[in-house]
Amino acid sequence: MAEYQRDGEGMLEACSSLLDMKPDSMPYLLQKLYLQMLLGTEIELADQNLQNIEVTGSTERVDQIHLLHALSAYRQGLMDDLRATLPKVSKPENLPPGQRTVFAAFLKLSGGDEGRVFRLVERVPPLLLLPEEKVFLQRAL
């Protein structure tokens, strides 16, 4: 329901509950960390948890982990770390729409190719985005 209503706080609460039931679930953990970083909730705690995640798995999972590192750097004002992390995301076009939008905004912020930025977000329907992701969409465009 929270996802349908584009309610980030509700999604974070639901994700936290699911993670409590399945503490070894990497998808739930990555989603929770993403929402914490996106919403600016418990950033320090989320960053500590992120540091404990091994960067392995599918390309999509590895890209999500690198995006989380970039989002953490952004939230902490560490622009050099943000710029250093972006090239590690090998296939940003395969990220979910909201995460792809965040990546595109970071790419633009770091002086990346504007054509590439536009291609990453041109087909992202704003209706799929959380309000916080829409802010990043505006920054990318």
C-alpha positions in Angstrom: 0.0 0.0 0.0 2.8 2.4 0.9 4.5 1.8 -2.4 1.3 2.4 -4.3 0.7 5.6 -2.5 4.4 6.7 -3.0 4.9 7.0 0.7 8.6 6.7 1.5 8.2 6.7 5.2 5.6 3.9 5.0 7.8 1.9 2.6 10.7 2.3 5.0 8.5 1.0 7.9 7.3 -1.9 5.8 10.8 -2.8 4.7 12.1 -2.6 8.2 9.4 -5.0 9.3 10.2 -7.4 6.5 13.9 -7.2 7.4 13.0 -8.0 11.0 11.3 -11.2 9.8 14.1 -12.1 7.3 17.3 -10.5 8.7 19.5 -12.2 6.1 17.5 -10.8 3.1 19.9 -8.7 1.0 17.1 -7.2 -1.1 15.3 -6.0 2.0 18.5 -4.6 3.5 19.5 -2.8 0.3 16.0 -1.3 0.0 15.9 -0.2 3.6 19.4 1.4 3.3 18.3 3.2 0.0 15.1 4.5 1.7 17.0 5.7 4.8 19.6 7.5 2.6 16.9 8.9 0.3 14.7 10.2 3.1 17.6 11.3 5.2 16.6 9.0 8.1 19.3 7.6 10.4 22.0 8.4 7.8 24.9 7.6 10.1 23.4 4.2 11.1 22.6 3.4 7.5 26.1 4.3 6.5 27.5 2.0 9.2 25.4 -0.8 7.9 26.4 -0.1 4.4 30.1 -0.4 5.3 29.4 -3.9 6.4 28.0 -5.1 3.1 30.3 -7.0 0.8 30.3 -5.8 -2.7 29.4 -9.1 -4.4 26.6 -10.7 -6.3 24.8 -9.9 -9.5 25.7 -6.8 -11.6 22.4 -5.2 -10.5 23.1 -5.8 -6.8 26.7 -4.5 -7.1 25.4 -1.4 -8.9 22.8 -0.8 -6.2 25.5 -1.1 -3.5 27.7 1.4 -5.4 24.8 3.7 -5.7 24.1 3.5 -2.0 27.8 4.5 -1.4 27.3 7.5 -3.7 24.1 8.4 -2.0 25.8 8.2 1.4 28.6 10.4 0.2 26.1 12.9 -1.1 24.2 13.0 2.2 27.5 13.5 4.1 28.7 16.2 1.7 31.6 14.2 0.4 31.6 15.2 -3.2 35.0 13.6 -4.0 33.8 10.3 -2.7 30.5 10.7 -4.7 32.5 11.4 -7.9 34.8 8.4 -7.3 31.9 6.0 -6.7 29.8 6.9 -9.8 32.1 5.1 -12.4 31.7 1.9 -10.4 28.1 1.7 -11.4 28.5 -0.4 -14.5 24.9 -0.5 -15.8 22.9 2.4 -14.4 20.2 1.8 -17.1 19.3 -1.4 -15.2 18.7 0.3 -11.9 15.1 0.6 -10.8 13.5 3.9 -12.0 14.0 5.9 -8.8 17.5 4.8 -8.3 18.3 5.5 -11.9 17.0 9.0 -11.4 19.2 9.5 -8.4 22.2 8.2 -10.3 21.4 10.6 -13.2 21.2 13.6 -10.9 24.6 12.6 -9.4 26.1 12.2 -12.9 24.9 15.7 -13.8 26.1 17.2 -10.5 29.5 15.7 -11.1 29.7 17.2 -14.6 28.8 14.0 -16.5 27.7 13.9 -20.1 24.3 15.6 -20.3 23.1 13.4 -23.1 23.7 10.3 -21.0 22.0 11.9 -18.1 18.9 12.7 -20.3 18.9 9.1 -21.7 18.8 7.7 -18.2 15.8 9.6 -17.1 13.8 10.3 -20.3 11.6 7.3 -20.0 11.1 7.4 -16.2 7.5 8.2 -15.5 7.3 10.6 -12.6 4.3 8.7 -11.3 6.6 5.9 -10.4 8.8 8.1 -8.2 8.7 9.0 -4.6 8.6 12.7 -3.9 12.2 12.6 -2.8 13.2 10.9 -6.1 11.2 13.6 -8.0 13.6 16.2 -6.5 16.5 14.2 -8.0 14.6 14.0 -11.4 14.4 17.8 -11.4 18.1 18.1 -10.7 18.9 15.7 -13.5 16.8 17.6 -16.1 
